[in-house]
Amino acid sequence: MRTRRSVRIFLVPVLVVLLGMSVVVQAARPGWQRQEVDWRLNDESRIRAIHYPQDKPPHMLKEKRRHKDKAFRKKFLPAEVTGLLSKDSEGAIIAGVIDSPPIDGFVPWITVTLTNERADEFDTFGVFEPSLVGTNLSQSPQTDYSIGLFDTGAGINIMGYADSVRSGVDTSYLTISEITIGGATGSVDTAVSYPLGIFIDSISAIDSITGQLDMSGMLGESNISIAVGFEPAPEAPDVPTVVGTPMSVFLATEFRNDQQVTIIHDANEFSGPNINLYSMDDENIPTYSNFFVLELRPAAGAVAYWPTIDMETFEFYPELPSLIMGDSMQSLFFVHSVNLSNDTFTLTDKDAFMFDTGAQVSVISTSIRTSLGLSEPSFVAEIQGVNGEVVLKDGYYIDSLDIPADVGQLSFTNIPVVEINVASPEGGFLDGIIGMNLFVDLNFVLHGGAFGSEPPKVEFEFIAPIVADIYPPGGDGVVNNLDLATFIAAWNSTTASANWNPDCDIFPLGSPDGKIDLFDYAVFAEHWRDGLWP
């Protein structure tokens, strides 16, 4: 029997960015409130709670999902908003401003299945597949699929232990190689698989009644080696299932925040934007009105696994999982340029902010924090690392963050960030992470680039407020029973009534008449269940 060999390298400097967390747990601040949450910081770490002053609770996604663009709010009626950017009366560009984004963003859930499709021995390169090929490892793939993250912050593809068992991965699909996922708070070992096929689709491909997966729209890659979690110890977290940059580089991926999908799988609820996946050459890829450029590092390369040969058996197999091989070991997307300001401090053209669809929060390094003059934290994040250990990290609010775009710029104000030093494979630390809390008010398409002549980019559009999305104040992105209850409470009221609610006065659109009656109800009914998908 061969002895399993462990490649004792941390995943941070070679394959996946791992947040370099301090092992020193800060003392709780007197008089602060603690609230339990469950937010993904990256593919290994989660925020389990936040601490904040009782009179200054941070803004969260579940409390208020929609934030009107400041510039448009001053100049346009909601019905006139057709894009994120426009021009004023003198023809000057108005930058879109998203004020006070929530501390947490959405989670990009996808379905994942595995097949036995691989190339000949000695061929290490992954192959993009526009449809599912090979034989599924599970005998019941329509029910034995996994739900994972579409995570551009991951340089490799990972499957958790429970998901691997469900998907049909037995020991015959695992090499004797291991790779360590970890950081300062601890680490866990994962197995390196033999080459196989990995295929994905939106969770909207799951039948809401039967729970079965429609596999007709799946696409992915063959001849890919992935990391697979071992059975975790009792009370220890399982390794999450993550589809990372080696897949997203070949796709145009649309995130529809105006179409929320919720499914129940194994008694767990999964909710997030509808995600549509396209081959880069698909003529049906949606187009949006503006874009900003990303940098893939390495810019030129190929998806391949790192091979080795057992000198006793002469077996050829992966030593490291498939990642983007090239002149850099980042294997990640970065925003081309980020400008930040706070009080009198300004930073321009920062190019080391990673674009991470798997992070619900945004992150800055200590260097960025000190350069912006931030000193007193506004909140504290309680972070659980890959091995279950918990540390505390300070959070701050930045006055503004701008991303130069094709027309004007995409601007955010009063932005919550967590201070964490993220180790860079190129040495030192990243400037930070652009997380999905900044994108809850946008529909966007991530163009992976596929190592072509055009750089990767993000096309985007602003989501205009949904008519009849009146609860909570500012809306939550859907029109449902919560909105109906709010509307009923204001029924038959006028501006002089005690139960008057101006958010319910939605007729005529753009010029309400000061009373809530059947005309308003007709508009409400027309928009019933808007924001839900399908």
C-alpha positions as CSV (number, residue, x, y, z in Angstrom):
1,M,0.0,0.0,0.0
2,R,1.3,3.4,-0.9
3,T,1.8,6.0,1.9
4,R,-0.2,9.2,1.5
5,R,2.2,12.1,1.0
6,S,1.4,15.5,2.2
7,V,2.5,18.6,0.4
8,R,2.9,20.8,3.5
9,I,2.3,24.2,1.9
10,F,-0.2,26.7,2.9
11,L,-2.9,27.3,0.4
12,V,-2.5,31.1,0.8
13,P,0.8,31.7,-1.1
14,V,0.1,29.3,-3.9
15,L,-3.5,28.6,-4.6
16,V,-6.1,30.5,-2.7
17,V,-6.1,33.8,-0.8
18,L,-6.6,33.1,2.9
19,L,-7.1,35.9,5.3
20,G,-4.0,36.2,7.5
21,M,-5.8,36.6,10.9
22,S,-4.1,37.5,14.1
23,V,-4.0,34.9,16.9
24,V,-4.6,37.5,19.5
25,V,-8.3,37.8,20.5
26,Q,-9.2,41.3,21.5
27,A,-11.2,42.0,24.6
28,A,-14.9,42.8,24.2
29,R,-15.6,46.5,24.4
30,P,-17.7,47.5,27.4
31,G,-21.3,48.6,26.5
32,W,-21.2,47.1,23.0
33,Q,-23.8,44.7,21.7
34,R,-23.1,41.3,20.2
35,Q,-25.2,40.0,17.4
36,E,-24.8,36.5,15.9
37,V,-24.5,36.4,12.1
38,D,-23.3,33.9,9.5
39,W,-21.4,35.7,6.7
40,R,-18.7,34.3,4.4
41,L,-15.5,36.2,4.5
42,N,-13.8,34.0,2.0
43,D,-14.0,30.3,1.1
44,E,-12.3,29.2,4.4
45,S,-13.5,31.8,7.0
46,R,-16.8,33.1,8.3
47,I,-18.0,36.0,10.4
48,R,-20.0,34.4,13.2
49,A,-20.9,37.6,15.1
50,I,-20.4,41.4,15.1
51,H,-19.9,43.7,18.1
52,Y,-21.1,47.3,17.9
53,P,-22.2,50.2,20.0
54,Q,-25.8,49.8,21.0
55,D,-26.8,53.2,19.6
56,K,-24.9,52.7,16.3
57,P,-25.9,49.3,14.8
58,P,-24.3,48.6,11.4
59,H,-26.5,48.5,8.4
60,M,-27.2,44.9,7.2
61,L,-28.5,43.4,4.0
62,K,-31.6,41.8,5.5
63,E,-32.8,45.1,7.1
64,K,-32.6,47.3,4.0
65,R,-31.6,45.9,0.7
66,R,-32.1,48.8,-1.8
67,H,-30.3,52.1,-1.6
68,K,-31.2,54.8,-4.1
69,D,-28.5,56.4,-6.1
70,K,-27.8,59.8,-4.6
71,A,-27.3,61.7,-7.9
72,F,-30.4,60.2,-9.4
73,R,-32.5,60.8,-6.3
74,K,-31.9,64.5,-6.7
75,K,-32.5,64.7,-10.4
76,F,-34.9,62.0,-11.5
77,L,-38.0,60.2,-10.6
78,P,-37.6,56.4,-10.1
79,A,-39.5,55.6,-13.3
80,E,-36.9,57.6,-15.2
81,V,-33.9,55.7,-13.9
82,T,-32.6,53.5,-16.8
83,G,-28.9,53.1,-15.8
84,L,-26.3,53.8,-13.3
85,L,-24.9,56.9,-15.0
86,S,-26.4,59.9,-16.8
87,K,-25.7,63.5,-17.7
88,D,-26.8,66.7,-16.0
89,S,-28.4,69.7,-17.9
90,E,-25.0,70.9,-19.0
91,G,-24.0,67.5,-20.4
92,A,-21.6,66.7,-17.5
93,I,-21.4,63.0,-16.5
94,I,-23.1,62.2,-13.2
95,A,-21.3,59.4,-11.3
96,G,-23.5,56.7,-9.9
97,V,-23.3,56.8,-6.1
98,I,-24.4,53.9,-3.8
99,D,-24.7,55.3,-0.4
100,S,-24.1,53.2,2.8
101,P,-23.9,49.7,1.3
102,P,-24.7,47.0,3.9
103,I,-21.9,45.4,5.8
104,D,-22.9,42.0,4.3
105,G,-23.6,41.1,0.7
106,F,-25.2,38.3,-1.2
107,V,-24.0,34.6,-1.5
108,P,-23.5,33.3,-5.1
109,W,-24.9,29.8,-4.8
110,I,-24.5,27.3,-7.6
111,T,-25.1,23.6,-8.2
112,V,-22.1,21.3,-8.7
113,T,-21.8,17.8,-10.0
114,L,-18.8,15.6,-10.9
115,T,-18.1,13.2,-13.8
116,N,-15.3,10.8,-14.7
117,E,-14.2,12.8,-17.8
118,R,-10.5,13.2,-18.1
119,A,-7.7,13.3,-20.7
120,D,-4.9,10.8,-21.4
121,E,-2.2,10.3,-18.8
122,F,0.6,13.0,-19.0
123,D,-2.0,15.6,-20.2
124,T,-2.3,18.1,-17.3
125,F,-4.4,20.8,-19.0
126,G,-8.1,21.4,-18.1
127,V,-10.6,21.5,-21.0
128,F,-13.6,23.8,-21.0
129,E,-16.8,21.9,-21.8
130,P,-19.9,23.8,-23.0
131,S,-22.1,20.9,-21.9
132,L,-21.9,18.0,-19.4
133,V,-19.7,15.2,-20.6
134,G,-18.6,11.9,-19.1
135,T,-20.4,9.7,-16.6
136,N,-21.5,11.1,-13.3
137,L,-19.7,9.7,-10.3
138,S,-23.1,9.5,-8.4
139,Q,-25.6,7.0,-9.6
140,S,-28.4,9.5,-8.9
141,P,-26.9,12.8,-10.1
142,Q,-30.3,14.6,-10.3
143,T,-30.6,14.3,-6.5
144,D,-27.0,13.7,-5.3
145,Y,-25.7,17.1,-6.5
146,S,-23.9,19.6,-4.3
147,I,-24.5,23.3,-3.6
148,G,-21.4,25.4,-3.6
149,L,-20.0,28.9,-4.1
150,F,-19.1,30.6,-7.3
151,D,-16.0,32.2,-5.8
152,T,-13.5,34.3,-7.7
153,G,-11.5,34.6,-4.5
154,A,-10.5,30.9,-4.8
155,G,-7.6,29.9,-7.0
156,I,-8.6,26.2,-7.0
157,N,-11.8,24.2,-7.0
158,I,-12.6,22.6,-3.6
159,M,-15.3,20.0,-2.5
160,G,-16.2,19.4,1.1
161,Y,-16.2,16.0,2.6
162,A,-20.0,15.6,2.9
163,D,-20.5,16.8,-0.6
164,S,-17.8,14.5,-2.0
165,V,-19.5,11.5,-0.4
166,R,-22.8,12.6,-1.8
167,S,-21.3,13.2,-5.2
168,G,-19.8,9.7,-5.4
169,V,-16.1,10.4,-4.7
170,D,-14.5,7.4,-3.1
171,T,-10.8,6.6,-2.4
172,S,-10.2,5.5,-6.0
173,Y,-10.6,9.2,-7.1
174,L,-8.1,10.5,-4.6
175,T,-4.3,10.5,-5.0
176,I,-1.8,10.1,-2.2
177,S,-1.1,13.9,-2.4
178,E,-2.4,16.3,0.2
179,I,-2.5,20.0,0.3
180,T,-2.9,22.1,3.5
181,I,-5.5,24.9,3.6
182,G,-4.7,27.1,6.5
183,G,-3.3,30.3,8.0
184,A,-2.3,31.8,11.3
185,T,-5.4,30.4,13.1
186,G,-4.8,26.8,12.1
187,S,-5.1,24.6,9.1
188,V,-6.8,21.5,7.6
189,D,-5.5,18.9,5.2
190,T,-7.3,18.1,2.0
191,A,-6.8,15.4,-0.6
192,V,-5.8,16.1,-4.2
193,S,-8.0,14.3,-6.7
194,Y,-7.2,12.5,-9.9
195,P,-8.4,14.4,-13.0
196,L,-12.2,14.5,-13.4
197,G,-15.0,16.6,-14.8
198,I,-16.6,19.4,-12.7
199,F,-19.9,21.0,-13.9
200,I,-22.0,23.8,-12.6
201,D,-25.3,25.6,-13.0
202,S,-27.6,28.1,-11.1
203,I,-29.6,26.9,-8.2
204,S,-32.7,27.9,-10.3
205,A,-32.1,24.7,-12.2
206,I,-33.4,22.8,-9.1
207,D,-37.1,22.0,-9.2
208,S,-38.7,23.7,-6.2
209,I,-41.2,20.8,-5.7
210,T,-39.2,17.6,-6.4
211,G,-35.7,19.0,-5.5
212,Q,-34.3,17.4,-8.7
213,L,-31.6,19.1,-10.7
214,D,-32.2,19.8,-14.4
215,M,-28.7,19.0,-15.8
216,S,-29.4,20.0,-19.4
217,G,-27.8,23.5,-18.9
218,M,-24.7,22.5,-17.0
219,L,-21.2,23.5,-18.3
220,G,-17.8,23.2,-16.8
221,E,-14.4,21.6,-17.3
222,S,-12.9,18.2,-17.7
223,N,-9.5,16.9,-16.7
224,I,-9.5,19.0,-13.6
225,S,-7.9,18.1,-10.3
226,I,-9.7,19.4,-7.2
227,A,-9.1,19.6,-3.5
228,V,-11.3,17.2,-1.4
229,G,-11.9,17.6,2.3
230,F,-11.3,14.7,4.7
231,E,-14.0,13.8,7.3
232,P,-13.8,16.6,9.9
233,A,-13.4,16.0,13.6
234,P,-16.6,16.3,15.8
235,E,-17.6,20.0,16.1
236,A,-15.1,21.0,13.5
237,P,-16.4,22.7,10.3
238,D,-16.3,20.9,7.0
239,V,-14.4,22.3,4.1
240,P,-16.8,24.3,1.9
241,T,-17.5,23.4,-1.8
242,V,-16.1,26.1,-3.9
243,V,-15.8,26.6,-7.7
244,G,-13.0,29.2,-8.3
245,T,-11.0,31.1,-10.8
246,P,-10.0,28.0,-12.9
247,M,-13.7,27.8,-13.9
248,S,-14.7,31.5,-14.0
249,V,-11.9,32.5,-16.3
250,F,-13.7,30.6,-19.1
251,L,-17.2,32.0,-18.5
252,A,-19.4,35.0,-18.8
253,T,-21.3,34.9,-15.5
254,E,-24.4,37.1,-15.0
255,F,-25.5,38.0,-11.5
256,R,-29.2,39.1,-11.3
257,N,-29.7,40.8,-8.0
258,D,-33.2,41.8,-9.2
259,Q,-34.1,38.1,-9.4
260,Q,-33.7,36.4,-6.1
261,V,-33.7,32.6,-5.9
262,T,-34.5,30.6,-2.8
263,I,-34.4,26.8,-2.6
264,I,-34.5,24.2,0.2
265,H,-31.9,21.5,0.0
266,D,-31.3,18.9,2.8
267,A,-33.5,21.0,5.1
268,N,-31.2,24.0,4.5
269,E,-32.3,27.2,2.8
270,F,-30.1,28.7,0.1
271,S,-31.0,32.2,-1.2
272,G,-29.2,34.5,-3.5
273,P,-29.2,36.2,-6.9
274,N,-30.1,34.2,-10.0
275,I,-26.9,33.3,-11.8
276,N,-26.7,32.6,-15.5
277,L,-23.6,31.0,-17.0
278,Y,-22.5,31.4,-20.6
279,S,-19.6,30.3,-22.7
280,M,-17.4,33.3,-23.6
281,D,-18.4,32.9,-27.3
282,D,-22.1,32.7,-26.6
283,E,-24.0,35.3,-28.6
284,N,-26.7,35.4,-25.9
285,I,-24.5,36.9,-23.2
286,P,-26.4,39.9,-21.8
287,T,-24.9,43.4,-22.2
288,Y,-25.1,46.2,-19.6
289,S,-24.6,49.9,-20.0
290,N,-21.2,50.3,-18.3
291,F,-18.1,48.3,-17.3
292,F,-14.9,48.4,-15.3
293,V,-11.7,46.4,-16.1
294,L,-10.3,43.6,-14.1
295,E,-6.8,42.1,-14.2
296,L,-6.3,38.4,-14.2
297,R,-3.0,37.4,-12.6
298,P,-1.4,35.7,-14.4
299,A,-2.7,37.4,-17.5
300,A,-1.5,34.7,-19.8
301,G,-1.4,31.1,-18.9
302,A,-3.5,27.9,-18.8
303,V,-5.5,25.9,-16.3
304,A,-3.5,22.8,-15.4
305,Y,-2.6,20.7,-12.4
306,W,1.0,20.3,-11.1
307,P,2.0,16.7,-11.8
308,T,4.4,14.3,-10.1
309,I,5.6,10.7,-10.7
310,D,5.8,8.0,-8.0
311,M,9.3,6.6,-8.5
312,E,8.3,3.2,-7.1
313,T,5.2,2.6,-9.2
314,F,5.9,5.1,-12.0
315,E,2.4,6.4,-11.6
316,F,1.7,9.9,-13.0
317,Y,-0.8,11.9,-10.9
318,P,-1.5,15.4,-9.6
319,E,0.6,16.8,-6.8
320,L,-1.3,20.1,-6.7
321,P,-4.9,20.7,-7.9
322,S,-5.6,22.5,-11.1
323,L,-5.0,26.3,-11.1
324,I,-4.0,29.0,-13.5
325,M,-0.4,28.4,-14.4
326,G,1.7,31.3,-15.7
327,D,4.2,33.9,-14.7
328,S,2.4,34.7,-11.4
329,M,1.0,32.4,-8.7
330,Q,-2.0,34.7,-7.9
331,S,-4.6,32.9,-9.9
332,L,-7.1,35.6,-9.0
333,F,-8.9,38.7,-10.4
334,F,-8.0,42.2,-9.3
335,V,-9.9,45.5,-9.8
336,H,-7.7,47.5,-12.2
337,S,-7.9,50.7,-10.2
338,V,-9.5,51.7,-6.9
339,N,-9.5,55.2,-5.4
340,L,-10.3,55.8,-1.7
341,S,-10.8,58.8,0.6
342,N,-11.5,59.5,4.2
343,D,-11.6,62.9,5.8
344,T,-8.5,64.7,4.3
345,F,-6.7,61.5,3.3
346,T,-6.8,60.3,-0.3
347,L,-5.4,57.2,-2.0
348,T,-5.5,56.8,-5.8
349,D,-4.9,54.0,-8.4
350,K,-4.6,51.2,-5.9
351,D,-4.3,48.0,-7.9
352,A,-4.1,45.2,-5.3
353,F,-7.8,45.0,-4.4
354,M,-9.0,41.4,-5.2
355,F,-12.5,41.1,-6.8
356,D,-14.1,38.3,-4.7
357,T,-17.6,37.0,-5.5
358,G,-17.2,34.6,-2.6
359,A,-16.7,37.3,0.1
360,Q,-19.9,38.9,1.6
361,V,-17.8,41.7,3.2
362,S,-15.1,44.0,2.0
363,V,-11.6,44.1,3.5
364,I,-8.7,46.6,3.8
365,S,-5.2,46.0,4.9
366,T,-3.5,47.7,7.9
367,S,-1.5,49.8,5.4
368,I,-4.7,51.1,3.7
369,R,-6.3,51.8,7.1
370,T,-3.4,53.8,8.5
371,S,-3.0,55.7,5.2
372,L,-6.7,56.7,5.4
373,G,-6.3,57.9,9.0
374,L,-8.7,55.4,10.5
375,S,-8.1,54.8,14.1
376,E,-11.3,54.1,16.2
377,P,-13.2,51.1,15.0
378,S,-17.0,51.3,14.4
379,F,-17.6,47.6,14.9
380,V,-15.8,44.3,15.5
381,A,-16.1,41.1,13.5
382,E,-15.9,37.7,15.2
383,I,-14.2,35.5,12.7
384,Q,-14.1,31.7,12.6
385,G,-11.2,30.2,10.8
386,V,-10.9,27.0,8.8
387,N,-10.2,24.9,11.9
388,G,-12.9,26.5,14.0
389,E,-10.7,28.9,16.0
390,V,-12.3,32.4,16.6
391,V,-10.5,35.8,16.5
392,L,-11.8,39.3,16.5
393,K,-11.0,42.0,13.9
394,D,-11.8,45.7,13.8
395,G,-14.2,47.2,11.3
396,Y,-14.4,50.8,10.0
397,Y,-16.4,53.1,7.7
398,I,-14.6,54.8,4.8
399,D,-16.0,58.0,3.4
400,S,-15.7,57.0,-0.3
401,L,-14.5,54.3,-2.6
402,D,-14.5,54.8,-6.4
403,I,-13.9,52.3,-9.2
404,P,-13.1,54.1,-12.6
405,A,-15.5,52.8,-15.2
406,D,-16.1,53.2,-18.9
407,V,-18.3,56.2,-18.3
408,G,-17.6,58.2,-15.2
409,Q,-17.0,56.0,-12.2
410,L,-18.8,53.6,-9.9
411,S,-18.8,55.3,-6.5
412,F,-19.7,54.2,-3.0
413,T,-20.0,56.3,0.2
414,N,-19.9,55.4,3.9
415,I,-18.5,51.9,3.2
416,P,-18.1,49.3,5.9
417,V,-14.8,47.3,5.8
418,V,-13.0,44.9,8.0
419,E,-9.3,45.3,8.6
420,I,-7.5,42.0,7.8
421,N,-4.1,41.5,6.2
422,V,-4.5,39.1,3.3
423,A,-1.2,37.4,2.3
424,S,-0.2,38.0,-1.3
425,P,1.6,35.2,-3.2
426,E,3.8,37.9,-4.6
427,G,4.9,39.0,-1.2
428,G,3.5,41.3,1.4
429,F,-0.3,41.8,1.6
430,L,-3.1,42.7,-0.7
431,D,-4.6,46.2,-0.4
432,G,-7.9,44.5,0.3
433,I,-10.9,42.7,-1.1
434,I,-13.9,44.1,-3.0
435,G,-16.7,42.0,-1.6
436,M,-20.3,41.5,-2.7
437,N,-21.8,43.9,-0.1
438,L,-20.8,46.6,-2.6
439,F,-22.8,45.0,-5.4
440,V,-26.3,44.2,-4.0
441,D,-27.7,47.2,-5.9
442,L,-26.3,46.0,-9.3
443,N,-26.9,43.5,-11.9
444,F,-23.6,42.6,-13.5
445,V,-21.8,40.2,-15.8
446,L,-18.3,38.9,-15.0
447,H,-16.4,38.3,-18.3
448,G,-13.6,35.9,-17.4
449,G,-11.5,36.7,-20.5
450,A,-10.4,33.1,-21.1
451,F,-6.8,34.3,-21.7
452,G,-7.9,36.2,-24.8
453,S,-6.9,39.5,-26.3
454,E,-9.4,41.4,-24.3
455,P,-9.0,41.8,-20.5
456,P,-11.6,40.4,-18.1
457,K,-14.2,43.0,-17.0
458,V,-17.4,43.5,-15.1
459,E,-20.4,45.0,-17.0
460,F,-23.0,46.4,-14.7
461,E,-26.3,48.3,-14.4
462,F,-28.0,49.9,-11.4
463,I,-31.2,48.3,-10.2
464,A,-34.0,50.8,-10.1
465,P,-36.1,50.5,-6.9
466,I,-38.9,47.9,-7.3
467,V,-42.4,49.4,-7.3
468,A,-44.4,48.2,-4.2
469,D,-41.2,47.0,-2.4
470,I,-42.2,49.0,0.7
471,Y,-41.0,46.8,3.6
472,P,-38.6,47.3,5.2
473,P,-38.1,51.0,4.5
474,G,-35.9,51.1,1.5
475,G,-37.1,47.6,0.4
476,D,-35.6,44.2,0.6
477,G,-35.6,43.4,-3.2
478,V,-38.9,41.4,-3.4
479,V,-42.6,42.2,-3.2
480,N,-44.1,39.7,-0.8
481,N,-46.4,39.2,2.2
482,L,-44.3,41.7,4.3
483,D,-45.1,44.4,1.8
484,L,-48.7,43.4,1.6
485,A,-49.1,43.7,5.4
486,T,-47.5,47.1,5.3
487,F,-49.9,48.2,2.5
488,I,-53.0,46.9,4.4
489,A,-52.0,48.8,7.5
490,A,-52.1,52.0,5.5
491,W,-55.3,51.1,3.6
492,N,-57.8,54.0,3.0
493,S,-55.5,56.5,4.6
494,T,-54.6,60.1,3.4
495,T,-51.9,62.5,4.3
496,A,-53.9,63.6,7.4
497,S,-54.4,60.0,8.7
498,A,-52.6,58.5,11.6
499,N,-51.8,55.4,9.6
500,W,-50.5,57.3,6.6
501,N,-47.5,55.7,4.9
502,P,-46.2,57.6,1.9
503,D,-44.4,54.5,0.6
504,C,-47.8,52.9,0.0
505,D,-49.0,55.8,-2.2
506,I,-47.8,54.4,-5.5
507,F,-50.5,55.7,-7.9
508,P,-50.0,57.4,-10.2
509,L,-46.4,56.4,-10.7
510,G,-44.1,59.3,-10.2
511,S,-46.8,61.7,-9.0
512,P,-48.8,60.1,-6.1
513,D,-52.2,61.5,-5.3
514,G,-52.1,61.6,-1.5
515,K,-54.5,58.7,-0.8
516,I,-54.2,55.0,-0.7
517,D,-57.1,53.3,-2.4
518,L,-57.9,50.7,-5.1
519,F,-55.8,52.4,-7.7
520,D,-52.7,51.9,-5.5
521,Y,-53.8,48.3,-4.9
522,A,-54.0,47.7,-8.6
523,V,-50.4,48.9,-9.0
524,F,-49.4,46.8,-6.0
525,A,-51.0,43.7,-7.5
526,E,-49.3,44.2,-10.8
527,H,-45.9,44.1,-9.1
528,W,-46.7,41.2,-6.8
529,R,-43.7,38.8,-6.4
530,D,-41.4,41.1,-8.4
531,G,-37.8,40.3,-7.6
532,L,-38.4,36.6,-7.2
533,W,-37.1,34.1,-9.6
534,P,-38.6,32.1,-11.3
